[in-house]
């Protein structure tokens, strides 16, 4: 079957699931696996906990993804999970990252395979784990597995598009966590399948709504605070501001990276009120150089991730969140000089 996993070679009905608030790596990796499995004659259904950004909906097969929280699709999603012979968990390391569908996935009698690149995967989560934290994206992990299996050069155009998109999104268009030469070998082999990497970039990054552009200007001019002595910026977004600018799904993607274009900046933190859980603040952290975002996210925000790109949450008001973030920054003051 998949990646020479002979224990599952008779499996025909596969469910692929990704983390809550799925991003480009989660969607791209899941779609690549779906296309791969279908090419092998399997039936594959992707289920994600909630909606994913509009700028990913152009991807081949994206219109077939089931949204668990969509009332019209939930019954179908539950039936797919119940009937699954194999569950592939993509781009997450802990069951609680499945969000709303954690209970159904964990109750399934089907064996689970984890394919991921985050630190510290739960050892009891899945029966088989492919975890490569040093890799840039789950998309790269899949490239690695396909290459080891001797199949990377035989994948379809759609598989290659999805894998490239996954890696591109999780590295900020290869601007961080992407210094390992093997990444570019994989890119070369994906391009040999006929993908147009320039068009993929435009599809993801050049699809801004008017609301996104106006919101971006507002956040940078009004809501961005620069702590010059810490070489750090804090940017905030409340749900009221989101409504004011008529923000669409995915419109804030990448905002956290913008302050790092300022000369001397080392750390950018974006505090974004959760649209589905008002009063919960989602934090995105990005850094340049050796500053450990993952350590800060873990210590102060109940999160984690990678050295230069991490996230977390705070259950409090926005003013309280700002003070907690400032306290975290002060804790790392010596490293941010």
C-alpha positions, 0 to 999 in steps of 0.5 A, spaced: 500 500 500 502 506 501 509 507 502 510 500 502 506 499 508 504 492 507 500 491 513 495 495 510 495 493 502 488 490 502 485 497 505 481 500 500 477 505 504 481 511 507 480 517 511 485 523 511 484 528 516 488 534 518 488 539 524 483 545 526 484 551 522 488 547 516 493 551 512 497 550 506 501 544 508 495 541 511 491 542 505 496 540 500 499 534 503 492 531 504 490 532 497 497 529 495 495 523 499 488 523 496 491 523 489 496 518 490 491 513 493 486 514 488 492 513 483 493 506 486 485 504 486 483 506 493 478 510 495 480 516 499 476 522 503 479 528 506 475 531 512 478 537 516 475 540 522 473 547 519 473 551 514 480 552 510 482 559 507 479 561 500 486 562 497 487 554 497 480 552 494 484 552 487 488 546 488 486 540 484 481 536 489 479 541 494 472 542 492 471 534 494 474 536 502 469 535 507 468 540 512 466 537 519 463 543 522 459 544 516 452 542 517 450 539 510 457 535 510 457 533 517 453 526 516 457 524 510 463 526 514 461 522 520 459 516 515 466 516 512 470 516 519 465 510 521 466 506 514 474 507 514 479 502 514 485 506 515 485 513 517 491 517 515 493 523 520 496 529 516 500 535 519 499 534 526 502 531 532 497 531 538 489 528 537 487 535 540 489 538 534 483 534 530 479 539 534 471 538 533 472 531 530 477 528 535 472 524 538 470 521 532 477 519 529 479 516 536 473 512 536 474 509 529 476 502 529 481 503 523 488 503 524 491 510 524 498 512 520 501 519 522 505 523 517 507 530 520 513 534 521 512 537 528 516 536 534 514 531 540 508 527 536 504 523 541 507 516 541 500 513 543 496 517 538 497 512 531 499 505 530 504 507 525 508 514 525 512 518 520 515 524 524 520 528 521 521 535 525 527 537 521 523 537 515 520 544 512 513 541 512 509 535 512 509 536 504 516 535 504 515 528 509 511 525 503 516 527 498 521 524 502 517 517 503 515 517 496 523 518 494 525 512 499 519 508 496 522 510 489 515 513 487 517 520 487 519 521 479 512 517 477 507 522 481 502 525 477 501 533 476 496 534 481 500 530 486 506 535 485 502 541 485 499 539 492 506 537 494 509 544 492 504 548 495 504 545 501 512 546 502 511 553 499 506 555 504 509 552 510 516 556 509 513 562 507 515 561 499 522 558 502 524 564 506 524 560 513 526 553 515 528 551 508 536 551 508 536 544 507 539 542 500 534 536 499 528 541 499 530 544 492 532 537 490 525 535 491 522 541 488 526 540 482 523 533 481 516 536 482 517 541 477 519 535 472 512 533 473 510 539 469 508 544 475 508 551 474 511 554 480 510 561 478 502 560 477 502 556 484 505 562 487 500 567 484 494 563 486 496 563 493 499 570 494 496 574 489 489 573 490 488 578 496 481 581 497 480 589 497 478 588 505 485 584 506 489 590 503 485 595 507 486 591 513 493 590 512 494 598 512 490 599 518 494 593 522 501 596 520 499 603 521 494 603 527 495 596 530 502 594 530 507 596 536 514 596 535 519 595 541 525 597 538 529 595 544 527 588 543 527 588 536 520 585 536 513 587 533 506 586 536 500 586 531 493 585 534 486 584 530 479 583 534 473 580 531 470 587 531 475 590 526 475 583 522 467 585 521 469 592 520 473 590 514 469 585 512 475 580 512 474 573 508 477 567 510 484 567 509 485 574 509 490 575 515 494 569 512 502 571 512 500 578 516 505 576 521 511 575 516 510 583 514 514 586 520 520 582 519 521 586 513 523 592 518 531 593 518 533 589 525 527 586 527 528 579 530 521 577 532 514 578 530 507 576 534 500 577 531 495 576 536 488 574 533 482 573 536 478 567 534 472 568 530 469 561 533 471 562 540 471 570 542 475 571 548 480 566 545 486 569 542 490 566 537 498 567 537 502 567 531 510 567 532 515 568 527 523 570 528 529 571 524 536 567 526 536 563 532 531 566 536 526 560 539 519 561 537 517 554 539 520 555 546 516 562 547 510 559 545 511 553 549 513 556 555 507 562 555 502 560 550 501 553 551 503 552 544 509 550 540 511 549 533 518 550 530 524 554 531 522 560 527 515 559 526 510 557 532 503 558 535 499 558 541 493 561 544 491 565 550 484 565 554 483 572 555 481 579 553 486 582 548 489 588 553 490 582 557 493 578 551 498 584 550 500 584 557 502 577 557 505 577 550 510 583 553 511 579 559 514 573 555 518 578 551 521 581 557 523 574 559 527 573 553 530 580 553 537 578 553 536 574 547 532 579 543 537 585 544 
